[in-house]
Amino acid sequence: MRHTYHDVEFCATRVALSLLAGKWKPIIFFHLFSGPRRFSELWRDIPRVSKKVLLEQLRQLEAAGLVERTVHNGFPPEVTYQLSTKGAELAPILRRLDQWAVTHIEGVVQIS
């Protein structure tokens, strides 16, 4: 069935992209492609993001069902984040998008 979108709010691609909108969400995804990561690892590996913003972005991804948060017992308790099954389905799409950007970014976008 072919979809037509007369109301931009219901465009499936727009909705999907809005889940990944944000300066840090795609970067968080790329770091989670390799498997579960502790918050401190993510924060260390994404040097310009503040702890507050990283936590907000992780919570938004978790609320969207793209990332899972696991609390491990211990002292202090360890929290890890990993892609959910739904989030992992985005990996090949985001990798392909990254390849496209590497090929076409020059002359298309000025990065500030």
C-alpha positions as CSV (number, residue, x, y, z in Angstrom):
1,M,0.0,0.0,0.0
2,R,1.4,3.4,-1.0
3,H,1.2,6.0,1.8
4,T,0.3,9.6,1.1
5,Y,0.8,12.2,3.8
6,H,-1.4,15.3,3.8
7,D,-0.7,16.0,7.4
8,V,3.0,16.4,8.1
9,E,2.5,15.2,11.7
10,F,1.7,11.7,10.5
11,C,4.6,11.3,8.0
12,A,6.3,8.1,9.2
13,T,9.7,9.2,8.1
14,R,9.3,12.5,10.0
15,V,8.3,10.7,13.1
16,A,11.2,8.3,12.9
17,L,13.7,11.1,12.3
18,S,12.3,13.0,15.3
19,L,13.2,10.1,17.6
20,L,16.8,10.7,16.6
21,A,16.7,14.5,16.5
22,G,19.2,16.1,18.8
23,K,22.8,17.0,18.6
24,W,24.0,13.9,20.6
25,K,21.5,11.1,19.9
26,P,23.1,9.9,16.7
27,I,26.5,9.9,18.4
28,I,25.1,8.0,21.4
29,F,23.7,5.4,18.9
30,F,27.1,5.0,17.3
31,H,28.7,4.4,20.7
32,L,26.0,1.8,21.6
33,F,26.4,-0.2,18.3
34,S,29.3,-2.1,19.9
35,G,27.2,-3.2,22.9
36,P,26.2,-2.1,26.4
37,R,28.0,0.9,27.8
38,R,28.1,2.5,31.3
39,F,27.0,6.1,31.6
40,S,30.5,7.1,32.6
41,E,32.0,5.5,29.5
42,L,29.5,7.3,27.2
43,W,30.2,10.6,28.9
44,R,34.0,10.1,28.6
45,D,33.8,9.1,24.9
46,I,31.6,12.0,24.0
47,P,33.7,14.8,25.4
48,R,31.7,17.9,24.6
49,V,28.3,16.7,26.0
50,S,27.4,17.7,29.6
51,K,26.2,15.0,32.0
52,K,22.8,16.6,32.2
53,V,22.3,16.7,28.4
54,L,23.6,13.1,28.0
55,L,21.2,11.9,30.6
56,E,18.3,13.7,29.0
57,Q,19.1,12.3,25.6
58,L,19.4,8.8,27.0
59,R,16.1,9.1,28.8
60,Q,14.4,10.3,25.6
61,L,15.8,7.3,23.7
62,E,14.7,5.0,26.5
63,A,11.2,6.5,26.5
64,A,11.0,5.9,22.7
65,G,11.9,2.3,23.2
66,L,15.2,2.6,21.3
67,V,17.6,2.2,24.3
68,E,17.4,-0.1,27.4
69,R,18.7,0.9,30.8
70,T,19.8,-1.8,33.1
71,V,20.7,-1.4,36.8
72,H,23.1,-4.0,38.1
73,N,23.2,-4.7,41.8
74,G,26.4,-3.9,43.6
75,F,27.9,-1.0,45.5
76,P,27.8,1.4,43.9
77,P,25.1,0.2,41.6
78,E,26.2,0.1,38.0
79,V,23.9,1.3,35.2
80,T,24.4,0.3,31.6
81,Y,22.7,1.4,28.4
82,Q,22.3,-0.7,25.3
83,L,20.2,-0.6,22.1
84,S,16.9,-2.3,22.4
85,T,15.8,-4.7,19.6
86,K,14.0,-1.9,18.0
87,G,17.0,0.4,18.3
88,A,19.4,-2.2,16.9
89,E,17.2,-2.3,13.8
90,L,18.3,1.3,13.1
91,A,22.0,0.4,13.1
92,P,22.3,-0.5,9.4
93,I,20.2,2.5,8.4
94,L,22.3,4.9,10.5
95,R,25.5,3.3,9.2
96,R,24.3,3.8,5.6
97,L,23.3,7.4,6.4
98,D,26.8,8.0,7.8
99,Q,28.4,6.6,4.6
100,W,26.2,9.0,2.6
101,A,27.2,11.9,4.8
102,V,30.9,11.1,4.4
103,T,30.5,11.0,0.7
104,H,28.3,14.1,0.3
105,I,28.9,16.4,3.3
106,E,31.5,18.6,1.7
107,G,29.8,21.4,-0.1
108,V,26.4,20.5,1.2
109,V,26.5,21.6,4.9
110,Q,28.7,24.0,6.8
111,I,29.4,22.5,10.2
112,S,29.8,25.1,12.9
